[in-house]
Amino acid sequence: MKVYPGQHPKGSKERIFNYRICRARRVVENVFGLASSVFRVLHKPMLLEPEKDQLVAMTIACLHNFLRGSPDWAAIYTPPGTFDYVENCRVIEGSCRAMSNENITSLFPTRKIARKPPLKTKEIREELAAYFLSGGRLEWQNDCA
């Protein structure tokens, strides 16, 4: 999902949406950084059939959740300071950022192709933006966005 382009006034639905989507992306980047540092198969393209790729990815997700689920294992697998965290609306980078920058070549380079997103994608973005201002509102999102 893409953010709304440009600068938006504080408290606007576009700015809140951009903040929330970037916050979610940061979580995914943290987990992928950690997973790729532990499960080295993510360091290069998996030249497997799509069904086997899915099986490998699901297995890694299950192992990650298993290791994070036990306090004893979590202390070893993800010690304090591993993930990014927010303090006074500022992002403090975790140690998994340094681990994930070690010559990862798991993605092939892609060409930039200008294309318009489908109308349905824009509708979903609008629905999420409205939700973040109502039922899915966080009490501190206006201060941090």
N, C-alpha and C positions, 0 to 999 in steps of 0.2 A: 504494500500500500504506500502510495506516495504522499508526501506532505503537501500542504498548500504552498505554492511558490510565493516569494516576496515577503515583505515586512508587514505585520499586522498589528493593530492596536492591542494593548494589554487588556486581557479579559475577553477578547473577541473569540468567537467559536473557532476560527481558523487557527489562532495562536494556541488556544487550549488543545485543539486536535493535534497540532504539530508537536507540542510538548509531550502529550500522552503517547503518540505513536513513536517518538524518538526514545521515550522512556522504555517502552516495550522492546524496541529494537536493541537497546543497551542490554536488556536481560538476555535476549537471544545471543548477542555477541559474547556475553560473559560465558554462557553455557557452552557455546561452540568453541570458544578459546580454551576452556578447561578440557572439554571432551577431546579436542584435537591434540592437546598436549599429552593426554593420557592414552588415548586410543589412536596410535600413529597411522592407522589406516586412513584417517581423515586428512593426512598431509599431502596426499596426491590423488589424482583421479582414480576412482574405482572402476576398473574396466570389467564390469560384470553385467550380467543381464539385469534389467530394471527390477525384477522381482527379488533378485539376490541383493541388490543395492538397498532395497527397502528393508529386507531382513537384517542386513548389517546395521542400518540406521536404527531400526527398532531395538535391536539387541543392545546397541550402545546406549540408547535412551533408557532401557530397562536397567542396565548396569549402573548408569548414572543415578537413577532414582533410588536404586537399592543402596548404593553407597551413601547417598545424601540422607536416606531414611533412618539410618541408625546413628545416634549421637557419637558412638565410639568411632565408627567408620568415617563419619562426616568430619570429625576433628582431624583425621589423617588426610582424607581426600580433599577437603576444602577447609583448610585452617582459616581462622579469622584474617580478614584482609585480602582474601582471594578474589572476591567479586567487587565490582564498582559499588559505591554507595553514595547516598546524597546526604550532605550535611549543610544546613542553612541554605538550601536550594542550590548548592554547588556540588558538582559531581567529583568525587574523589576516586581516581582510578585504582582498581584492584590489581593484585599481582598477576592475575590470569591474562591481563593485557600484554604483559611482557612475555609470558609463555606463548601466547598465540601469534607473536610476531616473528617467530623463528623459522623463516623461509618456508612458509606454508604455500604450497603450489597446488592446492586441491581443486582450484577452479580454473577452467580454461579462460583465456582472455575473450571478451565478447566485443562485438562491434556495436557502436552506438547507432541506433536506428531511431529516427524521429517517428513517433507514432502517437496517435490520440488514444487515450484509454477508452474502453467501451463505456457506454452510458451507464450500464449497471454498476460498474466500478465507482463512478462518480456518485451514484445514488447511495451506495453502501458507505462511502466516505462521508456524505452529508448526514446519513442516519447516525453514524458513529459520532460525528461532531456534535449533533444535537443531543445524543445520549450523554456525552461527557459534560454537557452543561445542565443536565437534569438528573435522571435516575442514577447515572454512573459518575456523578460529580464527586471529586475529592475535596475536602475542606481546604486544603493548602494549595490546590492547583493554580489558583489565580496569583498567589504570591510568587510561585516558582516559574510560571510560564512567561 
